[in-house]
Amino acid sequence: MTPINRVILAAAIVAVSVHYIKAQAVSCAVSGCWNGVCLEPPLVPVATCQCQEGFEKTFQDLNVCVDRDECRIATGTICGPGRCINTPGLFKCECTPPFVPVYNDTWCAPPPPQTNQNTYQNLVRYAALDELVNK
């Protein structure tokens, strides 16, 4: 390849790249960002769709965020001895008796000892409060 051909090829690559970047910027600004927020310059170099928590971009369209199925990703580990139920952006655990839901229904814990019911409930409340405060 001659030096002139290299320059022409490099210019073509840059032109295509700039066109692609501009197309994405226009696309996000025009079509919006489903289940996310469209960040635009000067916050970011190029308009970008930022997905809400629990959602992820699709490969087909970078301006569409789809629900991340936490239950499928962490099969058998996410709820312990319970059943994981995927919800938009989140998940919750349906616990098998005698297990009980804790941490905003995201884990199934063993039942409290009968003699220590109040202490156990206070621990569950403290754990939930601690999770809210430290988020």
C-alpha positions as CSV (number, residue, x, y, z in Angstrom):
1,M,0.0,0.0,0.0
2,T,1.4,3.3,-1.0
3,P,1.7,6.2,1.5
4,I,-1.1,8.1,-0.3
5,N,-3.4,5.1,-0.1
6,R,-2.7,4.9,3.6
7,V,-3.6,8.5,4.1
8,I,-6.8,8.0,2.1
9,L,-7.7,4.9,4.2
10,A,-7.0,6.7,7.5
11,A,-9.2,9.6,6.4
12,A,-12.0,7.3,5.5
13,I,-11.8,5.5,8.9
14,V,-11.9,8.8,10.7
15,A,-14.8,10.0,8.6
16,V,-16.8,6.8,9.3
17,S,-15.9,6.9,13.1
18,V,-17.0,10.6,13.3
19,H,-20.2,9.8,11.4
20,Y,-20.9,6.8,13.8
21,I,-20.3,8.9,16.9
22,K,-22.6,11.7,15.6
23,A,-25.3,9.1,14.7
24,Q,-25.2,7.7,18.2
25,A,-25.3,11.2,19.7
26,V,-28.3,12.2,17.6
27,S,-30.0,8.8,18.2
28,C,-29.8,9.2,22.0
29,A,-30.9,12.8,21.9
30,V,-33.7,12.1,19.4
31,S,-35.0,8.7,20.4
32,G,-34.3,9.0,24.1
33,C,-33.0,6.2,26.4
34,W,-35.4,3.5,27.4
35,N,-35.1,2.6,31.1
36,G,-32.2,4.9,31.5
37,V,-30.9,8.5,31.2
38,C,-29.4,10.0,28.1
39,L,-26.2,11.8,29.2
40,E,-25.1,14.5,26.7
41,P,-22.0,16.6,26.3
42,P,-20.5,18.4,28.1
43,L,-21.1,15.8,30.8
44,V,-19.7,13.1,28.5
45,P,-17.7,13.3,25.3
46,V,-20.5,11.6,23.3
47,A,-24.2,11.3,24.1
48,T,-24.5,8.0,26.0
49,C,-27.5,6.1,27.4
50,Q,-26.8,5.3,31.1
51,C,-29.1,2.4,32.3
52,Q,-31.0,2.5,35.6
53,E,-29.9,0.1,38.3
54,G,-31.0,-3.4,37.4
55,F,-31.0,-2.8,33.6
56,E,-28.4,-3.2,30.9
57,K,-27.9,-2.1,27.3
58,T,-28.8,-4.4,24.5
59,F,-26.3,-5.2,21.7
60,Q,-28.9,-4.4,19.1
61,D,-29.6,-0.8,20.3
62,L,-27.4,1.1,22.7
63,N,-30.3,3.4,23.5
64,V,-32.4,0.6,25.0
65,C,-31.9,-0.8,28.5
66,V,-33.5,-4.1,29.3
67,D,-34.1,-5.8,32.6
68,R,-31.1,-7.7,33.9
69,D,-32.4,-11.1,35.1
70,E,-30.6,-11.5,38.4
71,C,-32.3,-14.9,38.9
72,R,-30.9,-16.3,35.7
73,I,-27.4,-14.9,36.3
74,A,-27.1,-16.3,39.8
75,T,-29.1,-19.5,39.5
76,G,-29.4,-21.3,42.8
77,T,-27.3,-18.9,44.9
78,I,-29.2,-15.6,45.0
79,C,-32.0,-16.5,47.5
80,G,-30.5,-19.3,49.4
81,P,-33.3,-21.8,50.3
82,G,-35.9,-19.9,48.4
83,R,-37.1,-19.1,44.9
84,C,-35.9,-16.1,43.0
85,I,-38.6,-14.0,41.2
86,N,-37.3,-11.5,38.7
87,T,-39.1,-8.1,38.7
88,P,-38.3,-5.0,36.5
89,G,-34.9,-3.7,37.7
90,L,-34.9,-5.9,40.8
91,F,-35.6,-9.3,42.2
92,K,-37.3,-10.7,45.3
93,C,-37.1,-14.0,47.1
94,E,-40.1,-16.3,47.8
95,C,-39.0,-18.3,50.8
96,T,-39.8,-21.9,51.4
97,P,-41.2,-22.4,54.9
98,P,-39.9,-22.2,57.6
99,F,-37.4,-19.8,56.1
100,V,-38.3,-16.1,56.2
101,P,-37.4,-13.2,53.9
102,V,-34.9,-10.6,55.0
103,Y,-32.9,-7.7,53.5
104,N,-35.9,-6.3,51.7
105,D,-36.9,-9.8,50.4
106,T,-33.5,-10.4,48.8
107,W,-32.5,-13.4,51.0
108,C,-34.2,-16.3,52.9
109,A,-32.9,-16.7,56.4
110,P,-33.5,-19.6,58.8
111,P,-36.4,-19.2,61.2
112,P,-35.7,-17.6,64.5
113,P,-35.5,-19.8,67.6
114,Q,-38.9,-19.8,69.4
115,T,-37.3,-18.5,72.7
116,N,-35.5,-15.6,70.9
117,Q,-38.2,-14.2,68.6
118,N,-37.8,-10.6,69.7
119,T,-34.1,-10.6,69.4
120,Y,-34.3,-12.1,65.9
121,Q,-36.8,-9.6,64.8
122,N,-34.6,-6.8,66.1
123,L,-31.7,-8.2,64.2
124,V,-33.7,-8.3,61.0
125,R,-34.9,-4.7,61.5
126,Y,-31.3,-3.6,62.3
127,A,-30.0,-5.3,59.1
128,A,-32.7,-3.7,57.0
129,L,-32.0,-0.3,58.6
130,D,-28.3,-0.8,58.1
131,E,-28.8,-1.6,54.4
132,L,-30.8,1.6,53.9
133,V,-28.4,3.8,55.7
134,N,-25.3,2.4,54.0
135,K,-26.6,2.2,50.4
